Amino acid sequence: MSTHLEASQIDETPVKHREKLRLSRDHLLSLLSNMVRIRRMEERCAELYTQEKIRGFLHLYIGEEAVGTGVMANLGAEDAAVGTYREHGHALLQGVPMNAIMAEMYGKYSGCSLGRGGSMHLFDAEHRFYGGNAIVGGGLPLAVGLALADKLQGRNRVTVCFFGEGASAEGVFHESLNLASLWQLPVLFVCENNLYAMGTALSLSQAQTDIYRKAESHNVAASSVDGMNVVDVDAAAKIAVEHIKQGNGPYFLECHTYRFRAHSMFDPQLYRDKAEVETWKNKDPINQLRDWMMHSALLNEEQWSQLENKVVEEVEAAVAFAEAAPWEPVENLTEHLLKPLPEPLVPPPNKLTHDQELTYRDACRLAIQEAMQADEQVFLMGEDVGHYGGCYAVTKGLLAEFGEKRIRDTPLSEDTFTGAGIGAALGGMKPIVEIMSVNFSLLAMDQIVNTAAALLHMSGGQFHVPLVIRMATGAGRQLAAQHSHSLEHWYAHVPGLRVLTPATHQDARYMLWAALQDPNPVLIFEHVQLYNRKDQLEDVPEGVDLDKAAIRRPGKDISLITYGANLYKALEAADALKQEGIDAEVIDLRVLRPLDEATLLESIARTHRALIIDEAWKTGGMSAEISALFAEKAFWELDAPIARLGACEVPIPHAAHMEAAALPQVDEIVRLAGQLVRSAP
């Protein structure tokens, strides 16, 4: 018995879009030509793969051409497209030149992503093609964010997002549809339902096999169409685009289609039999349209041959272009990792007339407030940031001042609203995304690491992500293991991110201001123990340097190196050490990536001893990284072994005395530092 929808069943599916059929000869020829262009290009790519000229994963669209062709026939030059890893056809239809696509498949420097993306990561800024995405469902939040940027800026255009039916099993699918529906965003979701998520049949993996019904559950207008009939897809997409452009919110189009080739070139296709494949090949969308046009005297054999010959010539020219194209010089390897900061950074517009005593929380709020007053493109979104005022009350009062358009409460869907922030940044906005706790950021790590951090490099410098993500971090409030992590060093591991840990009131205010001028994704970690801390907020007219650590206390006997709330423990320990005749220098890292190696090396050259205090676990943390730095670049400056003080390597417990025992404390800093100084020659 079949475990999925058969081709014969799709023939019986009622067509609800007949009144939108466009049957002029020119339009039909355009649809036919575009399908043939995709088919012949991909057939050639398959040949080149067997010749080992194209490598890596290669996912072919052969058999599914009617979906992309019919949908994208309804888009304008101003509309955007987000593809999947099976996106060659989407890119071609969006206007990306075949030469650039083929060169990218080869990995050549003339490729649309400079050869850095390959088959799964085609990008083209000029044609508003925001790329393929190797993460199943990963493009959905990006499309939501692009649409959000359009809505916020009053632009009437559509973002289309393609994905397979397998993505509908992902949580991010439901989160994205919910957010698009909640905010009535101009997104066209196109599900290319080819019945198999890699090798697992739809009915074996999902209880609801009518995917468009899932969209309806989120109050998204939805319909289903025969994805093997390009005319029906065109008609359905026309309705969908009109729905969106009339301001009616998102639309979901499920297209029943079938890939004639394997999932990828590595796939032996053991999960489906040849008879099934042949049944579907009888519904070949190219043959259907060609034969109907010939039957209707809209096309003859000679015209068909001319069309095919023209396409073959284009494909062969693209292959020749790719063959002759140069390889990117290895010397370029680290280019397009981070865009440079503006020089100089614009200082904050508001000058303090006198020092103000306020809490760290107030300083964070002031920073957001000043940024939003200065720039209409800045907006804030996250869980409970509006009506509740933020879990730690940082955003309290901002909703009343700026309104719901710019202070946006989100559902509990970290992956999606973070991805939407990325999309909004690509769309010209300056989002501040608040993730309530660093623990919750693990749910958004896909978007942060796989998209935000990688996009500039992966797209060959075409797409940068000016996004700021704020989150609370750290322990000390008896919140137990799942709310007490210090995971900022995980993100400091990732190229393409800037990681900030402001500890002072000045840094809380000025780092956010500077981060919003950074054209790259910036993560700001605010330690929970700092929010209630009162101090003087001093005016720093020049702002802060986002590349530099800060020497908070000069000294000559030992370097105490730390960041976040542990800065104040280190300063207290330095005062105690002074009573013992030990002059400790205190370094506030405050920027974990890029790490300010120069300041650290200069400090160790003065003191010749180092104690690194890090609330995270020592294994694989910042203390390990800095120790390696000293061992590699300052070994002969050391008069004593490098010492490290981190959290005990256990999940942080709830009970106050056990929590305290698990975390670095002042007396332990004093003991270890004194031991180092006294034992050294």
N, C-alpha and C positions, 0 to 999 in steps of 0.2 A: 504493500500500500504506500502511496506517496506520502511524504512527510511535509509537503509544502504545496503552494498554489501551482497548479499546472497551467501550461500555456493555453489549453483549451478553455479553462475556466476564465482566464482573462478576456478571451474573445466575447464572453457573455456579460462582462462587466458593463453596466449602462454607461453611455457616454453623456455627460451632463453639459458639455461645452460646445455643442454643435453650432450654436448661434454665433460663436466667435471664430469659426473656421475662416482661414484666409487662403483662398484657392487661386489667386492670380498666378500666372505662369512664372513671372519673375520671382515672386516670393517662394514658390515651390522649388524653382531651380536653385535659389539661394540655400534653402534647407537641404536639398539633395547634395549640393556641392560641399557644404560644410560637413555633412556626415561622411562624405567620401574623403575629404581632406583628413579628417581624424583617422578614419579606417586605414588609409594607405600609409599615412605617417607611422601609425603604430605597427602595422604589419612590417614595415621596414625596420622599425626599432627592434622588433622581435628577431629579425634576421641579424641585425647588428649585435644583439645580445649573444646569439649563438656563436658569433665571430669574436666575442669578448672585447668588442669595441665600446659597448655600453655595459656597465657593471652595476653592482649593488642590487637593491630591490627594483623590480620593474613590474608595475601593475598596469595591465592594459585595459582599455575602455571598450574594446571590440565587442560589439553587440549592444552596447548601451548608448550609442551615439545620439539616438533620438532624444534622449532626456536633455542633455546639455544643449543640443542644437535648438530644440523647441523652446526651452526656457529662455535661453540667452538671445533668441531672436526678438525678444520683447524688452530688452534692456537698452538704455541709452548710454552715450559715452560718459555721462556723469555718474552712472550707477556703478556699484562695486561688486566684486565677486570674491568669495572665499571658497577654496576647493578642498578636496580630500587628498589622500596620497595617490588616488587614481585620477589625477587632474590634468593630464596632457590635453585632453579635449577641451576642458574648461578654459585653460590658458589660451589655446588657439582661438576659441570662440570669443574670448574677451579682447582679442586683437593683438595678443603677444605674437610677434613674428615667428614663423616656423624656423627660420635660421637660428634665432636666439634660443628657441626651445631645444632644437636638435643639438646645438653646441653645449647646452646645459646637460643634456643626457650623456654627452661624452665627458663632461667635467671640464670643459674648455673655458678659457678666460673670456671668450666672446659670448658665453651663455648668459641667459637673462638673470642669473644669480652669480655670475662670474665663475661658474663651475663649482660653487661651494654648496649648492643645495642638491643638485642632481634630480633624478626623476620625481622624487616625492616633495621637492621644495622649490617649485618654480615661482618666481616673484616678478612683478613688473609694476613699478610705481606709476609710470606714465599711463598705463591702461587700467589703473586701479584694480589690479589683480593681486590680492593679498595672500596668495600662495596656497600651495598644498600644505597638508599637515599630516605628519606621520603618526600623530596621536589620535586614536579613534575618538571622534567627537570633539577634538581639541579646537576646531575652528568655530564651533557654535558660539561660545562666549565672545570670541573675537568679532563675529558678525553682529552680535547684540550690541557690543560697544561701539562699533562703527555706526550702527543705526542710531544709537543714543546720541552720538556726536552730531549727526545730521539733525536730529530732532531738537537738540539744545541750540543749534545754530540756525534753525528755521529753514533748512534746505529740504526741498521736496524731491528726494531721490531714494532709490532702493538698494539695499544690500542683499544679494542672494547668497545663500549658504548651502553647499552641496555636502551630502554625507550618505553613507550606506545605512541599511536597516539595522546593522549590528550596533551602530551608535545609539540607537533608541533604547538599548539596554543599559546605557551608561547614565549615572546620576546627573551628569552635566547636561544631558539631553533635556531632562525634565526641568532642571534648574533654568536653563536658557529659555525654554518655551515659556515657563512661568514668568520670568523677568520681562521678556518681550511683550507678553500679554498684559502684565501688570502695568507697564509703562507705555503700552500701545506704540511699540517701536516699528519702524518701516523695514521689516525683515521678511524676505521670502525664504522659507525653509524648504529645501527640496530633498526629499528622501529618495535615493536611488535604490529601490528595493530589488536586489538581485538574488534574494532568497537564501544566500549563504554568507555568513560572517566568517570569512576565510574558508573553513571546511565544515562548519556546523550549520545545519539547516535551521531556518527560522523557527519552525515549530518545535524544534528540540531545545531552543534556548529562551523562547519568550511565550508567555501565556496568552498575550494578545497579539495576534499576527496581522491585524489590520492596523498598521502603524499610524495612519491618520486619525484613528480613534483616540490614540494617546494625546495627540495634539488637541483634539476637541475637549478632552478632559481638563485642559488648561485654558479653555475659552479662546482658543485660536481657531479662526476660520480655516477649514480644511477640506480637501477633496482628494479623490484617488483617480488615477488615469492609467490607461494602457501606455506604458513607457516604451513600447516597441512601435508605436505609431506616432511619428513626429508631428503630423498635422493635429492630432488630438492633444499632444503635449503642448504644442504652440497655442492652441485655443485655450487650454486650461491655464497656461502661464499668463496669457493676455488678461484673463479674468483676475488672476492673482495680483498682477502688477497694477491693474486699475484699482482694485480694492485697496492696495497699500497707498497708492499715490493720491487717493481720495481722502486719506487721513483716517482709514478704518483700522489701523494697526496691522499686526503681522498676519501672514498667510502661510499655510502648510500644504505642500503638494507632494503626495506620495505617488511615485511613478513605478509601476511594475515592469521590471526589465530583467535582463539576464546577461551575464558575461559569457561569451562563447569560449574564451580562453581561461587558463588557470587563474587562481587568485593572484599569484605572482609567477615569475619564471622558475621559481624553486618548487612550485606546487605540483605533485604527481597526480592530483585529482582523483584520489581513491574514494572519495566520498559521494560521487555521483556517477551514474552510468552513461554510456555513450548514447543510448536511445533517448534519454532525457535531453541531452545536449542537442541532438539532431532535431528533436521536436521543437525546441526553441529556435534553432537556426532556420526553421521553416517560417518563422516570423521575423526574419532579418529586416530591420527597419529600412535599410538602404534598398533592398530588393522590393519591399512593399511599395515604397514611394515611386521608385523607378518604373515598376511594372504598371502601377496605376496611371502614371503620367503617360506612358506609352499607349496604354489602353484608351486613354482620354485624348489622344493625339496632341499631347502637350510636349512630347519628347519622341525622337526617333533614334534609331540605332547609331546613325552618324553623329548626332548631337551628343549622345551618351558617350561615344568613343572620344569625341573632342573634349568633353568634360573630364573623363578619366585621364586622358593624355596630359591635359593641362595640370591636373593634380599630381600625376607622376613626375612631371617635369619639376614642379615646385618641391616635391619631396626629395628628388635626386639633387636638386640645387642646394637644399638644406643639408643633405649629407655631405656634399662636396664642401660646403661652407664649414661644417663641423670638422671635417677631416683636415682642412687647411688652417683652422683656427689655432692660435697659440695656447699653450698652457700658462696658467698664472705663475709668475715667478715665486719661488719658495720664499724669497725675501719679503713677500707681501703677507706672509702667514698671519701676522698679528694686526694687520690693518682691519678696519671696520669692526673693532671690538668695542670701543667707546668713542663717541663723538667728543671733541674737546669742549671743555667748559667755556662759556663766553668770557672774554677778557676785556675790561675787568667785569666782575659780577656787579650788577646794579645793587647798591645798598638799599636797605629798607627805607621807605619814604617817611616814616614816622620817627621823629627824634624825641627821646625822653628829655623832659626839662629838668628832671632830677631822678636820682636812683629811687626805685620803688621796691618795697618789700612785698612779695607775693609768693604764692606757691609755685612749684614747678608745673603743676597742672595749669595754673593761670598763665604761665609763660607759654606753654604749648597752645593754649586756646588763643592767646594774643597773636601768636605766629600765624595760625589759621585765619583768624579774623583779618589781620593786616593783608595777607595774601589775597583773600577774597575781595576785600575792599579795593585793592589795587588793580585786579585783573578779572574781568568778567568771565574769562575762559576757565578760571579755577573753580572747581566744585568738589564737594566731599561726598563720599558714599561709603556705607558700611552698616553693620548690624547695630541698631539702636542709637545711631549718631544723631538722629533728629529729635523726635518727640521725647525720648528717654534722656538724651543728653550725653550718651556714651556710657559704657560700662564703668569707666573711671571718671565720669563727669567732665571730661576734657572739652566736649563739644556743647555743653549746656549753654543755652541761650542763643546759639548760632542759628537755629531754625527760625526764631522770631525775627532775626535781623536779615537773613538772606532768603528765606522761603524754601518751599519744598522742591523747587526746581534745582536749587544748588546744594541743598542739604538733603541728601536722598537716603532714607531708610531702605535697607535691602532685606530680602529674605535671608534665612540662614543657609547661605550657599556660597561659601568662600571661593571655591574654584571658579564659579561663574561670575560673581561680581568682580573678582580680581581680573579675570579674562576680559570682562566688559570694560574695566578700566584701561586695559591694554588697547582694546579696540577704540575706545574714546580718545586715547592719546594719539593713536594713528589718525584719527579723524580730526585732529586739530585742537582738542581740548587739553586742559591741564588738570587731570584728575588727582585727587588725594583719596586713596583707598585706605580705610581703617579696618584692619583685622583685629578683632577684639583681644586675642591672645596669641602669642607665638605658637602655642600648641595647635591652635586652629589653622595656622598657616600651613600645616602639613597637608590640609585638604586643598590648598591652593598651590602646592609646590609644582604641580605640572605646569600651570600657567606661568609661574614665576621663573622656573628654570628652563622649561622647554620652549617657551615663547618669548617672554620679556627679555631674558638674558641673551637668547640666541638669535633673535630676529635680525638685528643689525648686521651681524657677521654672516648669517645664513642667507640673507637677501643680497649680499654683496654691497652693503652700505645703503640700500634703497629705503629701508624702513627703520626709523629709530623710535624709541618708546619713552617719551618724556612723562614718566609716571612716578608718583611718590606713594609708597605704601608705608603706613605707620602701624606699629603694633606694640602692645605691652609685652614685656619679657621679665624673666627672673622670678626669684622666690623670696620668702621672708614674711609672708602674710598668712601662713597656715592654710594654704589653698590645696595642699597635697599634690601628688605627682602630676596629674594631668593639667594642672594650671601653674606649674612652677618651673617649667623648663627654661634653660638658657641655650637656645639653639641658633643664635645669630652667627656662630662660627660655621654652621652648615652652609649658610648663604654666602659667607665670606669665601667659601671654597669655589664659588661659581664665577667664572669670567663673564663680563658683560653687566655685572651689577655693581652699584656703589652701596656700601653698607655703613651706616652711621649709628653711633651710640652716644647721643648727647647726654652729658651728666650734669652740666651746669645750667642755670636759668638762661644765661646768654646763649649757650649752644642750642637749647630747646627753642629759643625764639629765632635765632639767625640761621641755624642749619636748615630749617624747613624753608625759609625764604630763599636760601641759596639753592636748595635741592629743586625747587620749582623752576629754577633757571637752567638746571642740568638737562641736556637733551637725552639723557640716558635714564633707565629705571633706577630709582633710589629707594632703599629700604631703611627706615628709621626705627630703631628699637628703643623704646622708652621703658626704663626699669620701674616696676610697680612700686618699689620702695621709695622712689623719688617724688611721686605725685603730691604727697602732703608736705614735702620739705619746703620750708620757708627760707627765703634768702633775698638779698638785694638784686634786683634786675638792673644791671648797669648798661648804659648806652654804649654800643660798639659801632660807631658810624661806618667803619670800613667793612662791617660784617665779619664772617668767619671764613677760613680757608678749608675747603672740603677735601683737601689732599694732605692735611697736616695734623699730626698729633700735637698735644699741648703739654708743655712742662708746667705743671701746677705748683711745684715746689722745687727750686734748685737744690742740689746737694752734691757731695763729692765722694761719699763712702759706699753707697749702694744705690742701685736704681730699682725702685718699686714701680712695676709696670702693670696697669690695670685699665678698666673702663667701666662705665655705668655707675651703679650705686656703690660698687666697691672702691671707687675713687675716694669716697669719704672715709671708708675704713683705712685706706692706705694713708690718707692725710693724718688721721688720728694716730695711726701707728708711727708715722714719721715724727709727730710731736713727742710721743713716748720715747722713741729711740733717741731723740735729742737730749732727753734727760740722762741717757746712758752714754752721751758723748758721741753718738753716731749721727752723721749728717746724711739723711736719706733724700735722694731726688725722687720725686713722684711724677710719673709720666701718665697722662690720660690719653690712651690710644684714640678714642673718639671716632676714628675712621678705621674700620676693620678691613675694608677693601675700597680703594687700594691702600695697603699697609704702608705707613710712612717709615720706610726702612732707614732713611737718613737720620731722622731724629733719634731713633733707637740706637743706631750704631754710634752716633755722637755721644749719647748718654753713657753707653758702656765704655767708651774710650775715656770718659771722665772718671767713672766710678769703679770700673773693672769688676763689678759684681752685680748680679741681677736676681731679683725675686719677682716672679710673674704671678699675679693674683687674678684668677679667672673663675667666676661662679659656675661656669660650665664644667662638666667632667673633663679631667685632664686628657684622657685618651682621645687623640685626634682633634683637640681643641686649639684655641688661639695660643695657649701657653706652649703647646708642642710646636706650633708654627714659628713662634718667636725664638724658642730654644734652638730650633734648626737654623734659623737665620744667624744667630750668634755663633753657632758651631761652624757654619759655612764661611761667614764673613768677618768674624771678630774673635776667632779662637785665641789668637795670641794676645788679645787685650784682657782675657779673663784671668783673674787671680784666685778664683774659686769656682766650683761647679755651679752651674745654673740651677736655681731652685724654683719649684713651682708649687703653688697652693691653689687647689681647685675644690670643687664639690666632691664629697665622698661618692664613690661610684655605685650609688643606689638610687632608685626613684626617690624623689624628695618626699619625706613622710609628713604627716599632718601635725602630730603632737609638737608643741613649741620647742621643747628641749631636744627632741630628736631632729627637728628641722634645723635648729641652731647648730647641732653637732655635725650636720651634713654639709654646712656652708662655711666658707672662709670667715674667720673672725679676727678681730684686731689683735688679740693676745697671741694668736698663732702667727700672724704677720710679724709682730715684734720679736717673737721667739726665733723664728726662722731667719729673719734679717740679722738679728744680733749674732746668731750662731755663724752665719756666713762671714760677717765682718771680723769676728774674733778669731775664727779658725783659719782665715786666709793669711798668707804671708805679708 
